[in-house]
Structures are given as C-alpha cells and as structure tokens.
Amino acid sequence: MPLGDGFIEHYGMKKYPSAPTTSPAKVYLKTDYDDIALALLENQKDISDNDLNIEAINNGDFTSLIGTWKNCKNDVLIINTDGTTNMAFVVHGVPESDKTSKVPFASLSAGGPGGAALGLYKIGFKNPDGDSSDSTKPRLIITQQGGNYSSDSYYYRQ
C-alpha cells in the first residue's frame, strides 16, 4: 500500500527524486533522521581527520602527526612527514604500542645514546595515571617515564 503524501510529510519523510522523472527508477523515502545521521558522520570524519591515527603511527606512517605542536611552556615541536623534527629528534613507530603500554607511544631518537618516548593521546583518551590536559583535542607528551604530567607539558596541534 503506497504511503500518502500527508503521511510522508507528517513524519519528516521526503520523496526522492522530489521532481517527476522519466526514469523508471523507483522512488524511495528519506527521513530527516538520514540527514542527522549524515551530519554526525561528517562531523566524526572532521574529528578523525584531525585526530591521531595510532595504528598508522605504530607502523611508521606519521601523517596524523605532521605539523606544529605547542605546549603551554611555549615549547614548539614540528614533526615532518619523514619523522624528523625541529628538536633534532626522529620519530619512530613502535609496533603495537597501544597494546603493550597503558599509553600508546612512538620512540624519539637523537642519533646517539638516549632518547625519549612521545606519548600519543587521541581525542577522548585520558592518561590513566591522571590527566589535567584538554582531552577534547589530540595531545602529545615528550617523556622518559609514565606518570601524571602537568597540564602545561602536553603539546597541542597548532
């Protein structure tokens, strides 16, 4: 039984195509919920485009790290596509760091002895040892050990 136009309009549905066509294609219904779901998906895509891709970083793809990061101490970290930085560190992926550590991380080496870890905090991920950072944004921390870091130590994308 076909739905009447009054029913369709009352329940926020629209006929597509909206204008008569000569095409034998069937007319289908689209609800306002479809538009809402699409908007949410597009918003999620914008968030994920800006967020850290831990799996890719673990495997040496630093695309989601590229750019300028700054902490509240005015320290600036610039990460290039090849993993080099303005701080003489080179970023290296650590396979499965998100499975072997409480906090996913990449390795930072300076070409000689020593180095550091680059803690990777995705949007919404909180430091399990205590977190005073803005978890609505992706964050990085340069450290040599885990812990509850001061809020001004976290680097944010600029």
C-alpha positions as CSV (number, residue, x, y, z in Angstrom):
1,M,0.0,0.0,0.0
2,P,1.6,3.3,-1.0
3,L,2.1,6.0,1.6
4,G,0.1,9.1,1.1
5,D,1.8,12.5,0.7
6,G,0.2,13.7,4.0
7,F,1.7,10.7,5.9
8,I,5.1,11.2,4.3
9,E,5.2,14.9,5.1
10,H,3.9,14.5,8.7
11,Y,6.7,12.0,9.6
12,G,9.5,14.1,8.2
13,M,10.0,12.0,5.1
14,K,10.8,13.2,1.6
15,K,10.3,11.5,-1.7
16,Y,13.4,11.2,-3.8
17,P,13.7,12.1,-6.5
18,S,11.5,15.1,-5.5
19,A,10.5,16.0,-9.0
20,P,8.9,13.7,-11.5
21,T,11.4,12.0,-13.8
22,T,11.1,9.9,-16.9
23,S,13.4,7.4,-15.4
24,P,11.9,4.0,-14.5
25,A,13.9,4.2,-11.2
26,K,11.9,3.6,-8.1
27,V,11.0,6.5,-5.7
28,Y,12.4,6.0,-2.3
29,L,11.9,7.6,1.0
30,K,14.4,9.6,3.1
31,T,13.8,10.7,6.6
32,D,15.1,13.7,8.5
33,Y,17.0,11.2,10.6
34,D,19.0,10.3,7.5
35,D,20.1,14.0,7.3
36,I,21.0,14.0,11.0
37,A,23.0,10.7,10.7
38,L,24.9,12.1,7.7
39,A,25.7,15.3,9.6
40,L,27.0,13.3,12.5
41,L,29.1,11.1,10.2
42,E,30.6,14.1,8.5
43,N,31.4,15.7,11.9
44,Q,33.0,12.4,13.0
45,K,35.1,12.5,9.8
46,D,36.3,16.0,10.6
47,I,37.3,14.9,14.1
48,S,39.0,11.8,12.9
49,D,40.8,13.7,10.2
50,N,42.3,15.9,13.0
51,D,42.9,13.0,15.5
52,L,45.9,10.8,15.9
53,N,45.9,7.5,13.9
54,I,47.7,5.3,16.5
55,E,47.8,2.2,14.2
56,A,49.4,4.1,11.4
57,I,51.9,5.8,13.7
58,N,52.8,2.4,15.2
59,N,53.5,1.2,11.7
60,G,55.7,4.3,10.7
61,D,53.1,6.4,8.9
62,F,53.3,9.8,10.6
63,T,50.7,11.6,8.5
64,S,48.4,12.3,11.5
65,L,51.4,13.7,13.5
66,I,52.6,16.1,10.8
67,G,52.6,19.7,11.7
68,T,53.3,22.1,14.6
69,W,52.6,21.2,18.2
70,K,53.0,23.6,21.1
71,N,52.7,23.3,24.9
72,C,51.8,25.9,27.5
73,K,55.5,26.5,28.2
74,N,55.8,27.8,24.6
75,D,57.9,24.8,23.6
76,V,57.3,24.1,19.9
77,L,57.6,20.6,18.3
78,I,57.4,20.5,14.5
79,I,57.0,17.0,13.0
80,N,57.8,16.4,9.3
81,T,56.4,13.7,7.0
82,D,59.7,11.7,7.3
83,G,59.5,11.8,11.2
84,T,62.3,14.4,11.6
85,T,61.6,17.2,14.0
86,N,62.8,20.7,14.8
87,M,64.3,19.3,18.1
88,A,66.8,17.0,16.4
89,F,64.7,14.0,17.3
90,V,63.5,11.5,14.8
91,V,60.1,9.8,15.4
92,H,60.0,6.0,15.0
93,G,56.8,3.9,15.1
94,V,56.6,1.3,17.9
95,P,54.5,-1.7,16.6
96,E,51.5,-2.4,18.9
97,S,52.5,0.3,21.4
98,D,48.8,0.7,22.2
99,K,48.7,-3.0,23.2
100,T,51.9,-3.2,25.2
101,S,51.6,0.1,27.1
102,K,48.9,1.9,29.1
103,V,49.5,4.9,26.8
104,P,50.3,4.5,23.0
105,F,53.7,6.0,22.1
106,A,56.3,6.5,19.5
107,S,60.0,6.5,20.0
108,L,62.2,9.6,19.7
109,S,65.8,9.2,19.0
110,A,68.5,11.8,18.6
111,G,71.0,9.7,16.7
112,G,73.1,8.7,19.7
113,P,72.6,7.2,23.1
114,G,69.4,8.2,24.8
115,G,66.1,9.3,23.5
116,A,62.6,9.6,24.8
117,A,59.0,8.5,24.3
118,L,56.4,10.5,22.5
119,G,53.1,9.8,24.3
120,L,50.2,9.8,21.9
121,Y,46.8,10.9,23.3
122,K,43.9,10.6,20.9
123,I,40.8,12.8,21.3
124,G,38.9,11.5,24.4
125,F,41.8,9.3,25.6
126,K,42.9,10.2,29.1
127,N,46.2,9.4,30.8
128,P,45.4,6.5,33.2
129,D,47.9,7.9,35.7
130,G,46.0,11.2,36.0
131,D,45.1,13.7,33.3
132,S,44.7,17.5,33.5
133,S,45.0,18.0,29.8
134,D,42.3,19.0,27.3
135,S,41.1,15.6,26.2
136,T,38.8,17.2,23.5
137,K,42.0,17.6,21.4
138,P,44.8,15.3,20.3
139,R,47.9,15.7,22.6
140,L,51.5,14.6,22.7
141,I,53.9,14.4,25.6
142,I,57.7,14.0,25.5
143,T,58.8,11.9,28.4
144,Q,61.1,9.2,29.6
145,Q,58.7,7.6,32.0
146,G,54.9,7.3,32.6
147,G,53.1,9.4,35.1
148,N,50.7,12.2,35.8
149,Y,52.1,15.1,33.8
150,S,51.4,18.8,34.5
151,S,48.9,20.3,32.1
152,D,51.4,22.7,30.6
153,S,53.6,19.8,29.4
154,Y,51.1,18.5,26.8
155,Y,51.6,19.6,23.2
156,Y,48.6,20.6,21.2
157,R,48.3,20.8,17.4
158,Q,48.5,24.4,16.2
